[in-house]
Structures are given as structure tokens and as C-alpha cells.
């Protein structure tokens, strides 16, 4: 099983691509070596099932940090070809990802697998988590982004990496960003997805 994320940048035309494109590429590269950016502001990447939700929220945090956001459809399944580029590959993971992306209306994150009960469960939780992200400031997004990549690091270690004087600033940002709640929900959904 693999996961495919298909997404685009919300309101990308309000900022120059020179600002957001390198940020997007860097965020995607943290989780995948197989990705495509196309039609200007659309993207697709292959990521492990274990990392897919962390990757999605990391990408959201990276975009929110620079004043934008991302919509993403996640598909979990198989793919036919491991050699070619994503845009010339087929399989259920890609189909589900595309269908999931098409399902997005007012929500910014949707997931699809072959298991309808699991889809219903995850798609009840994910909109609640993305609602929390709408409250993130640039500072909160930066802190959450670093915490997602460094789950084992203490707040003091995160403060050093962020070049903040006090650990309390990291603690406050993570608390305001509901990081612990998001982390627990991601872990729960990931555990269920890994049972597929």
C-alpha cells in the first residue's frame, strides 16, 4: 500500500510563485522523492501510508507560514508502476487521490481508501483538524511544522532550532496551534490506515 496526495495551493495568484514554489518543493521533498508540480499551482506526491497525514499537515503548515494554504486529496491503495513518473502511473492509490481531491468543496483535506467505514471515520476527523489550522498564525505554523518533523525533540530543542530565546514561546505556539490534539488524531488515523 502507498499513499498519493493530490493538491493545489489556495489563492496562489495572490502571491508570486517565486515566494511559494520553493517552499512547496522543500515541504514535499521532506517526505517524497516522487512528486510532480503541474498546472502552475497543482502538485502530486507519493508518500508512505505511515507518513501521509504528517506530510499533509506539514505542507499545510508550510503554506500557512507564508500566508497561503493548500487543499489536498489523499488516496491510499496500490500503483501499477514503480519506475515511471506519477503522472504516467495508474493504480487505485492515484484514482482514490484524484476522486478525493474532487470531493473537496469547502474542506481542505479529504481521504479515500477501499474501506468506506474507514473513509467515513477519517473524513469526520480530518475536517475538525483542518478547522484548527485556520487559526494558525505564521509563527504557530512555523513551530508546528518543525514539531511535526521532530516529534522526539523537547520544546527546548525546538526553541534552539527556531532560534527563540525561551522554550515558553514554543510551548505557547504549540498550545495555541492545538498541536497535541492534532498529533493524537493523526496517530489514531494512521494506526487505522496501517490496518488496511
C-alpha positions in Angstrom: 0.0 0.0 0.0 1.1 3.5 -0.8 -0.4 7.0 -0.4 -0.8 9.6 -3.0 -1.5 13.2 -2.2 -3.1 15.4 -5.0 -3.4 19.1 -4.1 -3.2 22.7 -5.1 -2.3 26.0 -3.4 -5.3 28.1 -2.3 -5.2 31.6 -3.6 -1.8 31.0 -5.3 -2.4 34.0 -7.6 -2.3 36.4 -4.6 1.5 35.7 -4.2 4.3 35.3 -6.7 5.4 31.7 -7.4 8.9 32.8 -6.5 7.7 33.0 -3.0 5.6 29.9 -2.6 7.0 27.4 -5.1 10.4 26.9 -3.3 8.5 26.5 0.0 6.2 23.9 -1.6 9.1 22.0 -3.2 11.0 21.9 0.1 8.0 20.8 2.0 7.2 18.0 -0.4 10.9 16.9 -0.6 10.8 16.3 3.2 8.5 13.3 2.6 8.9 12.2 -1.0 11.3 11.8 -3.9 8.5 11.1 -6.3 6.4 14.2 -7.0 5.2 16.4 -9.8 4.2 20.1 -9.7 2.0 20.9 -12.7 -0.6 23.4 -14.0 1.2 26.1 -12.1 -0.1 25.5 -8.5 -1.1 21.8 -8.5 1.0 19.0 -7.1 1.1 15.3 -6.6 3.3 13.2 -4.4 3.8 9.6 -3.3 4.4 9.0 0.4 4.2 6.1 2.8 0.9 5.4 4.5 2.7 5.9 7.8 3.8 9.5 6.9 0.9 10.7 4.7 -1.1 12.6 7.3 2.1 14.2 8.8 3.1 15.2 5.3 -0.3 16.7 4.6 -0.3 18.8 7.7 3.4 19.7 7.2 2.5 21.0 3.7 -0.4 23.0 5.1 1.8 24.5 7.8 4.5 25.4 5.3 1.9 27.3 3.2 0.2 28.9 6.2 3.6 30.1 7.4 3.8 32.3 4.2 0.2 33.4 4.2 -1.4 30.8 1.9 -2.9 27.3 2.3 -3.3 24.0 0.4 -6.2 21.7 -0.5 -5.3 18.0 -0.7 -7.0 14.8 -1.6 -5.3 11.7 -0.2 -5.7 8.2 -1.8 -4.4 5.0 -0.3 -4.1 1.9 -2.4 -1.7 0.5 -4.9 0.0 1.8 -8.0 1.0 -0.2 -11.1 4.4 1.1 -12.0 7.2 1.9 -9.6 9.6 3.2 -12.3 7.7 6.0 -14.1 6.6 9.4 -13.1 3.4 9.8 -11.1 1.5 11.5 -14.0 2.1 8.4 -16.2 1.3 5.8 -13.5 -2.0 4.2 -12.7 -3.5 2.3 -9.8 -6.1 2.6 -7.0 -4.0 5.0 -4.9 -3.9 7.5 -7.8 -7.6 7.0 -8.6 -8.6 7.4 -4.9 -6.4 10.5 -4.6 -8.0 12.2 -7.7 -11.5 11.3 -6.5 -10.7 12.5 -3.0 -9.4 15.8 -4.4 -12.6 16.2 -6.5 -14.7 15.7 -3.3 -13.2 18.9 -1.8 -15.8 21.6 -1.6 -15.3 23.8 1.5 -13.0 21.4 3.2 -9.2 21.4 2.5 -8.4 17.8 3.2 -10.1 14.6 2.2 -9.1 10.9 2.2 -10.2 7.8 0.3 -9.4 4.1 0.6 -11.2 1.0 -0.4 -12.7 0.8 3.1 -15.8 3.0 3.3 -16.1 2.8 7.1 -12.5 4.0 7.4 -13.2 6.8 4.9 -16.2 7.9 7.0 -14.1 7.8 10.2 -11.1 9.7 8.8 -13.3 12.2 6.9 -15.1 13.0 10.2 -11.8 13.7 12.0 -9.8 15.5 9.2 -12.2 18.5 8.8 -12.0 19.1 12.5 -8.2 19.1 12.4 -8.1 21.4 9.4 -10.5 23.8 11.1 -7.9 24.1 13.9 -5.3 25.0 11.2 -7.3 28.1 10.1 -6.4 29.6 13.5 -2.7 29.3 12.9 -0.6 32.4 12.6 2.7 32.3 10.6 4.6 31.8 13.9 2.3 29.0 15.0 2.6 27.3 11.6 6.4 27.6 11.7 6.5 26.0 15.2 4.0 23.2 14.3 5.9 22.5 11.1 9.2 22.0 13.0 7.4 19.9 15.7 5.9 17.6 13.0 9.4 16.8 11.7 10.9 16.5 15.1 8.4 14.6 17.2 11.0 13.3 19.6 12.5 16.7 20.3 11.8 18.6 23.5 10.4 22.1 23.4 13.8 23.5 24.5 15.4 21.7 21.5 12.7 23.1 19.2 13.3 26.6 20.6 17.0 26.3 19.8 16.2 25.2 16.2 13.8 28.1 15.9 16.3 30.5 17.4 13.8 31.5 20.1 15.1 32.7 23.4 12.6 30.9 25.6 11.1 27.4 25.5 7.9 29.1 26.7 7.4 30.7 23.3 7.4 27.3 21.7 5.0 25.9 24.3 2.6 28.8 23.7 2.7 28.4 19.9 2.1 24.7 20.1 -0.7 25.1 22.6 -2.4 27.8 20.5 -1.9 25.6 17.4 -3.6 22.6 19.2 -0.5 20.6 18.2 -1.0 17.8 20.8 -4.6 17.3 19.7 -3.7 17.2 16.1 -0.8 14.9 16.8 -3.0 12.4 18.7 -5.7 12.5 15.9 -3.0 11.9 13.2 -1.6 9.0 15.2 -5.1 7.5 15.7 -6.0 7.8 12.0 -2.6 6.5 10.9 -2.9 3.4 13.1 -6.3 2.6 11.4 -4.9 3.2 7.9 -2.0 0.9 8.6 -4.5 -1.9 9.2 -5.6 -1.8 5.5 
